[in-house]
Amino acid sequence: LEAVFFDVGKGDCILFSSGDSHVLLDTGYQETSDEIVAKLQDRDISSLDAMIITHYDKDHVGGAARIADEIPAEIIYLPDYEGEEDKCKDLLRLIQKENLQAVRVSSRQEVKLGQAAIYIDPALVPFDEEKKNDNDASLLIEVFDGEDSWFLPGDIEEEAISRWLSSASREYDILKVPHHGKKEKSSKELIEAVSPEIAVITDGEERPASEKLIKRLIKNGADVYSTYSNGTIIVTGDGSGQYHVSVENP
């Protein structure tokens, strides 16, 4: 199982691959979509088993329509709320125009990826139109492959982290650090609960990750990588709990 954390600045675009099966988790910005299409094509990827959008912020859904138009997905998983029109309208129009299969995630979903399984859980915090709390309304992603375990919680912030800690917290080998490495009041508790061996931060020059958060991760025993510092990051696991990490900028 291979995960490619593409460097799209402060945004998420993560490709999971196992053999000829591919799932794209979030899609970066509209401005980075051509680059992502080219990188997927360089990998001889002409279609996706699934595309998953964790929430409707432009740094997660912005590239979705362009990518899905060029490299179609068998199914698209979406949050179970209506996003702001200017952020997701192109994707929703494409889904309607091409009659694409799309699922609004209101219950746990499973996507098979070779021998691995990707689980998509609905948001722990309902979307509030007045609060515009897209981050806390992120879908939560787990990946399991033999002994390997991954947790990718979108951009969850204080409220969703607290609810996760009080309900379903567990340890994972790999953590995609939520909200691009922004430090929250409960970041310490989240890190201690997950206790990751590897932490990946999808940050950018416009807002690098919190140094205090990075130090907390290292103190807790994690090897920390960030797209701002390391560029594109590739993590490979073989199901035995052992991982190999390669980076664009060592």
C-alpha positions as CSV (number, residue, x, y, z in Angstrom):
1,L,0.0,0.0,0.0
2,E,1.4,3.4,-1.1
3,A,0.2,6.8,-0.1
4,V,1.4,9.9,-1.9
5,F,0.9,13.2,-0.1
6,F,1.1,15.6,-3.0
7,D,2.6,19.0,-2.3
8,V,-0.2,21.4,-3.1
9,G,0.7,24.0,-0.5
10,K,-1.6,24.3,2.5
11,G,-4.1,21.7,1.2
12,D,-4.8,18.0,0.9
13,C,-4.4,15.8,-2.1
14,I,-3.5,12.2,-1.1
15,L,-3.3,9.2,-3.5
16,F,-3.7,5.7,-2.1
17,S,-2.6,2.9,-4.4
18,S,-2.4,-0.9,-4.2
19,G,-1.6,-2.6,-7.5
20,D,-4.0,-1.2,-10.1
21,S,-6.4,0.2,-7.6
22,H,-6.3,3.9,-6.7
23,V,-8.3,6.1,-4.4
24,L,-7.8,9.9,-4.2
25,L,-8.5,11.6,-0.9
26,D,-9.2,15.3,-1.4
27,T,-8.0,17.2,-4.5
28,G,-6.1,20.3,-3.5
29,Y,-6.9,23.6,-5.2
30,Q,-8.4,24.4,-8.5
31,E,-5.0,26.1,-9.3
32,T,-3.1,22.9,-8.6
33,S,-5.5,20.5,-10.5
34,D,-3.6,20.5,-13.8
35,E,-0.5,19.5,-12.0
36,I,-2.3,16.7,-10.1
37,V,-3.8,15.4,-13.4
38,A,-0.4,15.3,-15.0
39,K,1.1,13.5,-12.0
40,L,-1.6,10.9,-12.0
41,Q,-1.2,10.4,-15.7
42,D,2.6,10.1,-15.2
43,R,1.7,7.1,-13.0
44,D,-0.4,5.6,-15.8
45,I,-3.6,6.2,-13.8
46,S,-6.5,6.7,-16.1
47,S,-9.3,6.0,-13.6
48,L,-9.9,6.0,-9.9
49,D,-11.7,3.4,-7.8
50,A,-13.0,6.2,-5.7
51,M,-12.6,9.9,-4.9
52,I,-13.3,11.0,-1.3
53,I,-13.9,14.7,-0.4
54,T,-13.6,15.2,3.4
55,H,-15.1,18.7,3.4
56,Y,-15.9,21.6,1.1
57,D,-13.0,24.0,1.7
58,K,-11.3,25.1,-1.5
59,D,-7.9,23.5,-0.5
60,H,-9.7,20.1,-0.4
61,V,-12.4,20.2,-3.1
62,G,-11.0,22.9,-5.4
63,G,-9.4,20.5,-7.9
64,A,-12.1,17.8,-7.8
65,A,-14.1,18.8,-10.9
66,R,-11.0,19.1,-13.2
67,I,-9.5,15.9,-11.9
68,A,-12.7,13.9,-12.1
69,D,-13.3,15.1,-15.6
70,E,-9.9,13.9,-16.8
71,I,-9.5,10.8,-14.6
72,P,-13.0,9.5,-13.7
73,A,-13.8,7.9,-10.4
74,E,-16.2,4.9,-10.1
75,I,-17.7,6.5,-7.1
76,I,-17.4,9.9,-5.3
77,Y,-17.9,10.1,-1.6
78,L,-19.0,13.5,-0.3
79,P,-19.9,15.1,3.1
80,D,-23.5,14.9,4.0
81,Y,-24.1,18.7,3.9
82,E,-24.4,21.4,1.2
83,G,-21.1,23.2,0.8
84,E,-20.7,26.8,-0.2
85,E,-21.6,27.2,-3.8
86,D,-18.4,28.9,-4.9
87,K,-16.2,26.1,-3.4
88,C,-17.9,22.9,-4.8
89,K,-20.3,24.0,-7.5
90,D,-18.1,22.7,-10.4
91,L,-17.9,19.2,-8.9
92,L,-21.6,19.1,-8.1
93,R,-22.4,20.2,-11.7
94,L,-20.1,17.6,-13.1
95,I,-21.7,14.9,-11.0
96,Q,-25.2,15.9,-12.3
97,K,-24.1,16.4,-15.9
98,E,-22.3,13.1,-16.2
99,N,-24.7,11.2,-13.9
100,L,-21.7,10.1,-11.8
101,Q,-22.2,7.8,-8.8
102,A,-22.0,9.9,-5.6
103,V,-22.6,9.0,-2.0
104,R,-23.3,11.5,0.8
105,V,-21.7,9.9,3.7
106,S,-24.1,9.6,6.6
107,S,-23.0,6.2,7.8
108,R,-19.7,4.3,7.8
109,Q,-18.6,3.3,4.3
110,E,-15.9,0.8,3.2
111,V,-13.8,1.0,0.1
112,K,-11.6,-2.0,-0.8
113,L,-8.1,-1.2,-2.1
114,G,-6.3,-4.4,-2.9
115,Q,-5.9,-6.2,0.4
116,A,-6.4,-2.9,2.3
117,A,-9.7,-1.4,3.4
118,I,-10.5,2.3,3.6
119,Y,-13.3,3.3,6.0
120,I,-15.1,6.6,5.7
121,D,-16.9,7.8,8.8
122,P,-19.4,10.6,8.8
123,A,-18.5,13.9,10.6
124,L,-18.7,14.0,14.4
125,V,-20.0,17.6,14.3
126,P,-22.9,18.6,12.1
127,F,-22.3,21.4,9.6
128,D,-23.7,24.7,10.9
129,E,-24.5,27.3,8.2
130,E,-24.0,30.2,10.6
131,K,-20.7,29.0,12.1
132,K,-19.4,27.8,8.7
133,N,-17.7,25.0,10.5
134,D,-16.6,23.0,7.5
135,N,-13.4,21.9,9.2
136,D,-15.1,20.3,12.2
137,A,-17.6,18.7,9.7
138,S,-14.8,16.8,8.0
139,L,-15.3,13.1,7.2
140,L,-12.9,10.8,9.1
141,I,-10.8,8.3,7.2
142,E,-9.2,5.1,8.5
143,V,-7.1,2.8,6.5
144,F,-6.1,-0.8,7.5
145,D,-3.8,-3.2,5.7
146,G,-2.8,-6.2,7.8
147,E,-1.0,-4.7,10.8
148,D,-0.8,-1.3,9.2
149,S,-3.2,1.5,10.4
150,W,-3.7,5.0,9.2
151,F,-5.9,7.9,10.5
152,L,-6.7,10.9,8.2
153,P,-9.2,13.2,10.0
154,G,-9.5,16.0,7.5
155,D,-9.3,19.4,9.1
156,I,-11.0,18.7,12.4
157,E,-10.6,21.3,15.1
158,E,-11.3,21.6,18.8
159,E,-15.0,20.4,18.9
160,A,-14.6,17.4,16.6
161,I,-11.3,16.4,18.3
162,S,-12.9,16.5,21.7
163,R,-15.8,14.4,20.5
164,W,-13.4,11.9,18.9
165,L,-11.4,11.7,22.1
166,S,-14.5,11.0,24.1
167,S,-15.9,8.3,21.8
168,A,-13.7,6.4,19.4
169,S,-10.1,7.2,20.1
170,R,-7.4,4.6,19.4
171,E,-3.8,4.3,18.3
172,Y,-2.7,4.4,14.7
173,D,0.7,4.0,13.1
174,I,0.3,6.9,10.7
175,L,-1.5,10.2,11.4
176,K,-2.3,12.8,8.8
177,V,-2.2,15.7,11.2
178,P,-5.5,17.6,11.0
179,H,-5.8,21.2,9.8
180,H,-2.3,21.4,8.3
181,G,-0.5,21.4,11.6
182,K,-2.5,24.1,13.3
183,K,-2.2,23.8,17.1
184,E,-5.5,23.2,18.9
185,K,-6.2,23.2,22.7
186,S,-6.7,19.4,22.5
187,S,-3.7,18.7,20.1
188,K,-1.7,17.2,23.0
189,E,-4.5,14.8,23.9
190,L,-5.0,13.8,20.2
191,I,-1.3,13.1,19.7
192,E,-1.1,11.0,22.8
193,A,-4.3,9.1,21.9
194,V,-3.1,8.3,18.4
195,S,0.5,7.8,19.4
196,P,1.7,7.7,15.7
197,E,5.0,6.4,14.5
198,I,4.8,8.7,11.5
199,A,3.0,12.1,11.3
200,V,2.5,13.8,8.0
201,I,1.5,17.5,7.8
202,T,0.1,19.0,4.7
203,D,1.2,22.6,5.2
204,G,2.6,25.3,2.9
205,E,4.7,28.5,2.8
206,E,1.6,30.6,3.4
207,R,1.1,28.9,6.8
208,P,3.7,26.5,8.0
209,A,2.8,24.0,10.8
210,S,3.0,25.1,14.4
211,E,6.5,24.5,15.8
212,K,5.0,23.7,19.1
213,L,2.9,21.0,17.5
214,I,5.8,19.5,15.7
215,K,7.9,19.4,18.9
216,R,4.9,17.7,20.6
217,L,4.8,15.0,17.9
218,I,8.5,14.4,18.1
219,K,8.4,14.3,21.9
220,N,5.7,11.6,21.6
221,G,7.9,9.5,19.4
222,A,6.7,10.3,15.9
223,D,8.8,10.9,12.8
224,V,7.4,14.1,11.4
225,Y,7.2,15.1,7.7
226,S,5.6,18.1,6.1
227,T,4.9,19.1,2.6
228,Y,6.2,22.6,3.2
229,S,9.6,21.2,4.3
230,N,9.8,18.0,2.4
231,G,7.6,18.5,-0.7
232,T,5.7,15.5,-1.9
233,I,5.9,12.6,0.6
234,I,5.4,9.0,-0.2
235,V,4.7,6.4,2.6
236,T,4.7,2.7,1.7
237,G,3.6,-0.1,4.0
238,D,3.6,-3.9,3.4
239,G,1.0,-4.8,6.1
240,S,3.6,-5.8,8.7
241,G,3.7,-2.5,10.6
242,Q,6.9,-1.5,8.9
243,Y,7.0,1.6,6.6
244,H,9.3,3.3,4.1
245,V,9.1,7.0,3.6
246,S,10.6,8.9,0.7
247,V,10.4,12.7,0.2
248,E,11.0,15.1,-2.6
249,N,13.1,17.4,-0.4
250,P,15.1,15.4,2.1
